[in-house]
Amino acid sequence: MTEELQEYLRQIDAVKREGQALVSGLSQAQLNWRPGPERWSIAECLVHLNIAVTKTLPAFDRAIEHARSRGLVGRGPFHYSWFANWMVRSMEPPPKRRMKTFKIFLVPPGATHSAGQVLPEFLRVRDQLAERVRQADGLDLRRPRVVSPVTPLLRMPLGAYFAFVIAHDRRHLWQARQVREAPGFGVRG
């Protein structure tokens, strides 16, 4: 497996550990506590990540299948365009600017979430993402394009899209950590 794909697998494992650490020992009230009316709870951050990756997995599947059928193989190292690199950097925490969440990735409002549901789903979805990374082994990660589930106008190379999704995970885990550190957290938990 290429070094790039191995690194993505290491990052996914780190994301899983961070998600577990964030939820560990929290009551349901703490998990669902919001630091403000327009801010997300820890649970909402994780549910959003579950929705976003789940909606993106079919796009990875199509890109991988297309690459395999066309024989788009390569060994790397792979280099990506300035745009793809900028997109990945734009997701890295801490956020440099707030972004509006696309409708298809929104968390249903008003729901109360439990760690017994959110965390296993979070881990399962990351395992599914890791499986796509493994399936990409041997492919030229620059050539197959992943089409965003948000708009067909956004297309990025397979390898860069893996990096983008993992950076997005880190961004919202950082956001969830800020909730744990917010004044008043745990007071009612």
C-alpha positions in Angstrom: 0.0 0.0 0.0 1.3 3.5 -0.8 2.6 5.7 2.0 -0.2 8.2 1.2 -2.9 5.6 1.8 -1.2 4.2 4.9 -1.2 7.8 6.2 -4.9 8.2 5.6 -5.5 5.0 7.5 -3.5 6.3 10.4 -5.4 9.5 10.3 -8.7 7.7 10.3 -7.6 5.7 13.4 -6.7 8.9 15.1 -10.1 10.4 14.3 -11.8 7.3 15.8 -9.7 7.6 19.0 -10.5 11.3 19.2 -14.2 10.6 18.8 -14.1 8.0 21.5 -12.2 10.3 23.9 -14.7 13.1 23.3 -17.7 11.0 24.2 -16.0 9.0 27.0 -17.7 9.6 30.4 -20.3 12.1 29.1 -23.9 12.0 30.3 -26.6 12.3 27.7 -27.2 15.9 28.8 -23.5 16.7 28.3 -23.4 15.0 24.9 -26.4 17.2 23.8 -25.4 20.4 25.6 -25.0 23.4 23.3 -22.8 26.3 24.2 -25.2 28.7 22.4 -28.4 28.7 20.4 -26.6 28.7 17.0 -23.8 26.3 18.1 -23.7 22.6 17.9 -23.5 20.0 20.7 -20.8 17.3 20.7 -23.5 14.9 19.5 -24.5 17.1 16.6 -20.9 17.4 15.5 -20.5 13.7 15.4 -23.9 13.1 13.8 -23.0 15.7 11.1 -19.8 13.8 10.4 -21.6 10.5 10.2 -24.1 12.1 7.7 -21.3 13.7 5.6 -19.2 10.6 5.2 -22.1 8.3 4.6 -23.4 10.6 1.8 -19.8 10.7 0.3 -19.1 6.9 0.4 -21.1 6.3 -2.9 -19.0 8.9 -4.6 -15.8 7.2 -3.5 -17.3 3.9 -4.7 -18.0 5.3 -8.2 -14.6 6.8 -8.5 -12.8 3.6 -7.4 -15.0 1.4 -9.7 -14.4 3.8 -12.6 -10.6 3.8 -12.0 -10.4 0.0 -11.8 -12.5 -0.4 -15.0 -10.3 2.0 -16.9 -7.0 0.7 -15.5 -6.0 3.9 -13.8 -3.1 2.5 -11.8 -0.1 4.2 -10.2 2.4 4.0 -7.4 2.9 7.5 -6.3 3.9 9.7 -4.7 1.0 11.7 -6.0 0.8 15.5 -6.2 -2.4 17.5 -6.4 -3.4 20.8 -7.9 -3.3 24.1 -5.9 -7.1 23.9 -5.8 -7.3 20.4 -4.3 -4.6 21.3 -1.8 -6.5 24.6 -0.9 -9.7 22.6 -0.4 -8.0 20.2 2.0 -6.3 23.1 4.0 -9.7 24.9 4.2 -11.1 22.1 6.2 -8.2 21.8 8.7 -8.8 23.0 12.3 -8.9 25.5 13.7 -11.3 27.0 11.2 -10.1 30.2 9.6 -13.7 31.0 8.6 -17.2 29.7 9.4 -18.9 27.8 6.6 -22.5 27.2 6.1 -23.4 23.5 6.2 -25.0 22.2 3.0 -28.5 21.0 3.4 -27.8 17.4 2.6 -25.4 17.3 5.6 -27.6 19.0 8.2 -28.3 17.3 11.5 -32.1 17.0 12.1 -33.0 19.8 14.6 -34.3 19.1 18.0 -33.2 15.5 18.3 -31.6 14.2 21.5 -28.8 11.8 20.8 -27.2 9.1 23.0 -23.6 8.0 23.0 -24.8 4.4 22.6 -26.1 5.3 19.1 -23.8 8.1 18.0 -20.4 6.7 18.8 -20.9 3.2 17.3 -22.2 4.8 14.1 -19.2 7.2 14.1 -16.8 4.2 14.4 -18.6 2.1 11.8 -18.7 4.9 9.3 -14.9 5.6 9.8 -14.4 1.8 9.2 -16.3 2.1 6.0 -14.1 5.1 4.9 -11.0 3.1 5.8 -12.3 0.3 3.6 -12.5 2.7 0.6 -9.0 3.8 1.3 -7.9 0.1 1.1 -9.8 -0.4 -2.1 -7.9 2.5 -3.7 -4.6 0.7 -3.2 -2.8 0.5 -6.6 -4.8 3.2 -8.2 -3.4 6.5 -9.5 -4.9 8.7 -6.8 -4.6 11.8 -9.1 -6.7 10.6 -12.0 -10.0 9.3 -10.8 -12.3 12.2 -9.8 -14.7 12.1 -6.9 -17.8 14.1 -7.6 -19.1 15.9 -4.5 -22.6 14.8 -3.3 -23.3 18.5 -2.9 -22.7 19.6 -6.5 -21.4 17.9 -9.6 -19.3 21.1 -10.2 -17.0 20.1 -7.4 -14.7 17.3 -8.5 -11.4 16.4 -6.8 -8.8 13.6 -7.3 -9.5 10.5 -5.3 -6.5 10.9 -3.0 -7.2 14.6 -2.3 -10.8 13.8 -1.6 -9.8 11.3 1.1 -7.6 14.0 2.6 -10.5 16.5 2.4 -13.0 14.2 4.2 -10.5 13.3 7.0 -9.6 17.0 7.5 -13.4 17.7 7.7 -13.6 15.1 10.4 -10.7 16.8 12.3 -12.4 20.2 11.9 -15.6 19.1 13.6 -13.8 17.1 16.3 -11.9 20.3 17.1 -15.3 22.0 17.3 -16.6 19.3 19.6 -13.6 19.8 21.8 -14.4 23.5 22.1 -17.8 22.5 23.4 -16.2 20.4 26.2 -14.1 23.4 27.1 -16.9 26.0 26.9 -17.9 27.8 30.1 -20.9 26.1 31.6 -20.2 22.7 30.1 -21.2 19.9 32.5 -23.0 22.2 34.9 -26.3 20.6 34.1 -24.8 17.2 33.1 
